[in-house]
């Protein structure tokens, strides 16, 4: 299993905590999926007040690792400030760095991302950057001090699955030793299985579970898909081919007249 | 402030929507009531002051659990009987064309609606003609003006011989009364440790260019919002849902989201006056369902979350059941500390 800054989850499902019908249903989803890491969005205003701690308290009660994120940030400064606040609120150096460059697709601003990643890594943060499948950007993020990469599958919340399997496979092959997590765009367990079969080390998702009719059941479905994908990857899948290959030999069979 | 009443059989602390509803319900059943409210006016420090006032149990089924849908169906008739303030015009749910999957999802999660096309949308809301080609119409839903409804309940309490003590900040557990109802909302979070605040922000706009007959919900994957028509060209636009009880002013982001939704519904809202912005925190338990919690002489009625007007009638009914019969076990009753 891959190591994310020294943490080796048995179940590499990173579950987002937004948009659930209630915190109780979120807790069910975490328990039933066996997720060991949850991501939490820190909206700035919510971190200020005393009573605002109640929701974070419920998250802490889950007893899982918290990966705070900078969701909704558009500038380097905003993201760095949010990361610093998250470190204070959650007492962790982990930060999922999300810097939005385009509001319709919520596509990451990869230029600003590299800059923010460098600032945060230099400040002792362990950065999980939400990026595209671009190889050159990936290299820059590693140079900036990131030890994990989180390329998108498809735009956040779109549920479209892996838009560019070729690009994701190529990223996997270029950086064989780097823990890679597909983050965003996953809609179905089969999408998650597909990424893990390719050799990805984890899946980060939120909407696909939170907005399902039965979030806890869907969370379990994702956990099972990730497990299946991992087993398949380790079992070394067969190569696809163009022509049929009979699974039982034809030669030597008796012909019936 | 008067002495917290020894003679009244029930003392209620908190004159938000559920406190007032409990008062009216108890008076209806022959229990005398004294109500204490820390604010100097009805609604002055209650999150129900900023509510949308939608009595929309089936729409709420999109994200709320079954009890909300079922118990919420009592609401419209109760409010009509108690206040006469209810408008029964249903709810219209629409989505911009690029967010049609959200409309399908909403339809899959809810019932008691009919699918409507662009022409039907125009018949229901002529000012939205040509703007939305599909929608869901929940004909049996209703709405009210929360501020008028709160005032009407308060008037009814007084008319039926109940007492309302404004500017009276009392500690429920210290009151000398045989039955005490703690309806303080988030102010009770010190005695109800699982209670949390979910912040909501809203706007009131005024426009003479647009007429709506009913609440319209505009679906969007990130910010589902609604516009509720009120008297004299006023529209309530709500509401954000932000975990955390901090009660400062509305954020620029929330204002942008709310105004963006109003503008997406009808561009004429760009010319509307911003009459008011409001921010408060809704009290909620971890399952976002309301609870009656009995702690000695004190019965807590709390956690109505975003369903204050929708669920107060049912919660007041259950609270009255619990007050009149100590052995009663209404469904939302939790005997232990929540």
Boltz contact constraints between the chains, C-beta under 6 A:
constraints:
  - contact:
      token1: [A, 21]
      token2: [B, 63]
      max_distance: 6.0
  - contact:
      token1: [A, 22]
      token2: [B, 287]
      max_distance: 6.0
  - contact:
      token1: [A, 22]
      token2: [B, 288]
      max_distance: 6.0
  - contact:
      token1: [A, 23]
      token2: [B, 286]
      max_distance: 6.0
  - contact:
      token1: [A, 24]
      token2: [B, 286]
      max_distance: 6.0
  - contact:
      token1: [A, 24]
      token2: [B, 287]
      max_distance: 6.0
  - contact:
      token1: [A, 43]
      token2: [B, 242]
      max_distance: 6.0
  - contact:
      token1: [A, 45]
      token2: [B, 251]
      max_distance: 6.0
  - contact:
      token1: [A, 46]
      token2: [B, 242]
      max_distance: 6.0
  - contact:
      token1: [A, 46]
      token2: [B, 243]
      max_distance: 6.0
  - contact:
      token1: [A, 46]
      token2: [B, 244]
      max_distance: 6.0
  - contact:
      token1: [A, 48]
      token2: [B, 246]
      max_distance: 6.0
  - contact:
      token1: [A, 49]
      token2: [B, 244]
      max_distance: 6.0
  - contact:
      token1: [A, 49]
      token2: [B, 245]
      max_distance: 6.0
  - contact:
      token1: [A, 49]
      token2: [B, 246]
      max_distance: 6.0
  - contact:
      token1: [A, 51]
      token2: [B, 197]
      max_distance: 6.0
  - contact:
      token1: [A, 51]
      token2: [B, 245]
      max_distance: 6.0
  - contact:
      token1: [A, 52]
      token2: [B, 244]
      max_distance: 6.0
  - contact:
      token1: [A, 52]
      token2: [B, 245]
      max_distance: 6.0
  - contact:
      token1: [A, 52]
      token2: [B, 246]
      max_distance: 6.0
  - contact:
      token1: [A, 54]
      token2: [B, 196]
      max_distance: 6.0
  - contact:
      token1: [A, 55]
      token2: [B, 196]
      max_distance: 6.0
  - contact:
      token1: [A, 55]
      token2: [B, 243]
      max_distance: 6.0
  - contact:
      token1: [A, 157]
      token2: [B, 221]
      max_distance: 6.0
